[in-house]
Amino acid sequence: MRAFGPLNSIKIDGGQCTAKVNYESHNAFKSFIKKRLANNNDKKMVGRLEFSCEIAGTSEGGNIHLAIFEPTLDLEIQYNIHTRANQNTFYGIARFIAWAQNGHKPTPEDLFWIVEALVDRYSPTALHPIRNVEEPLRPGDPRLDTRGMAMLIEGAMNELAEQEIPDYVIHSIGPDLKKLWKNWYEWRYSQGENDPLFDDEKRIEWKEYQKWHPVCEFSGVNGVEGNPLERMHIVSAGSDIADYEQSWNWIRALRSIHKRQHDKGWSAVLKEYPHLKGKVERARRLAQKRGLEVDNV
């Protein structure tokens, strides 16, 4: 999660900074800090102050006095380094892509080139400490946090979704692919608002959302004629219109599953697709709706 906005004033004294938040950004900071204080294990953040300034003078003791203009504050959760499980998920997806493209169980060389292509395309970059150039971060690099790793995994997932996988390859990898798909989204959405991609995804429009989710979020398959992919709202009846079209309230789903949810309700659908329970619960929580009661999910 993240909060950003202009300040009316800042005061730095030793190891403490007092920031007076601008009225326009008050609610964003209030919500962010309230959630952080509610979780004693989630207080560590990254803070960035930016401002224009002029040198107003100096004084003994190494003091530089600055006249500060237009200060802004950016607070963001400090994500943990990605886990071994995250790495295994990424390499599992890369292996499936290599298998789909080559038509056989991938060799180490096959896997190497797929991993290189995915890292170049989707991994965040950082300055190389020796070459002094921006380079994509690789799995295993301690600078690649859970958010960066999630971006890499989602990119790889989307590449896999675009593959035309032969039937005989599906027969070989299908069960493992389905398990990996469900485990990843079950983990992501179990994090609630601490989902490492929640802040990125909640600011996008539907056109961009479709790029992030090229296949049905329930089943992992593409739409077809007569059963296309469409926008599904998690919270609808009685919800505030401002919440209704928030991206955290969307799921891209096959029409048949969308209809089943309307006919049978969320409990029935989530029994079949439990990996999305966390996403549905999060939307209901954000819209301040009653939680779900889903047995055996």
BELFEN-V796373 format. One record per backbone hydrogen bond with DSSP energy under -1.0 kcal/mol. CO is the residue of the C=O (numbers start at 1). NH is the residue of the N-H. Records with the same first field share a line. If there is no record, write none. Layout:
BEGIN
CO = NH + NH
END
This chain:
BEGIN
1 = 77
3 = 75
5 = 73
6 = 22
9 = 20
11 = 18
13 = 16
16 = 13
18 = 11
20 = 8 + 9
23 = 26
25 = 29
26 = 30
27 = 31
28 = 32
29 = 33
30 = 34
31 = 35
32 = 36
33 = 37
34 = 38
39 = 42
44 = 78
46 = 76
48 = 74
50 = 72
52 = 69
54 = 67
57 = 65
59 = 63
63 = 59
65 = 56 + 57
67 = 54
69 = 52
71 = 7
72 = 50
73 = 5
74 = 48
75 = 3
76 = 46
77 = 79
80 = 146
83 = 87
84 = 88
85 = 89
86 = 90
87 = 91
88 = 92
89 = 93
90 = 94
91 = 95
92 = 96
93 = 97
94 = 98
95 = 99
96 = 100
97 = 101
98 = 102
99 = 103
107 = 111
108 = 112
109 = 113
110 = 114
111 = 115
112 = 116
113 = 117
114 = 118
115 = 119
116 = 120
117 = 121
118 = 122
119 = 123
124 = 137
126 = 135
128 = 132
133 = 128
135 = 126
138 = 141
141 = 144
143 = 145
144 = 82
145 = 149
146 = 150
147 = 151
148 = 152
149 = 153
150 = 154
151 = 155
152 = 156
153 = 157
154 = 158
155 = 159
156 = 160
157 = 161
158 = 162
160 = 163
166 = 170
167 = 171
169 = 173
170 = 174
173 = 177
174 = 178
175 = 179
176 = 180
177 = 181
178 = 182
179 = 183
180 = 184
181 = 185
182 = 186
183 = 187
184 = 188
185 = 189
186 = 190
188 = 191
189 = 192
191 = 194
192 = 195
195 = 198
197 = 201
198 = 202
201 = 204
205 = 209
206 = 210
208 = 212
209 = 213
216 = 220
221 = 216
224 = 227
227 = 224
228 = 255
230 = 253
232 = 251
236 = 239
240 = 244
241 = 245
243 = 246
246 = 249
247 = 250
249 = 234
251 = 232
252 = 217
253 = 230
254 = 258
255 = 259
256 = 260
257 = 261
258 = 262
259 = 263
260 = 264
261 = 265
265 = 269
266 = 270
267 = 271
269 = 273
273 = 276
274 = 277
276 = 280
277 = 281
278 = 282
279 = 283
280 = 284
281 = 285
282 = 286
283 = 287
284 = 289
285 = 288
END
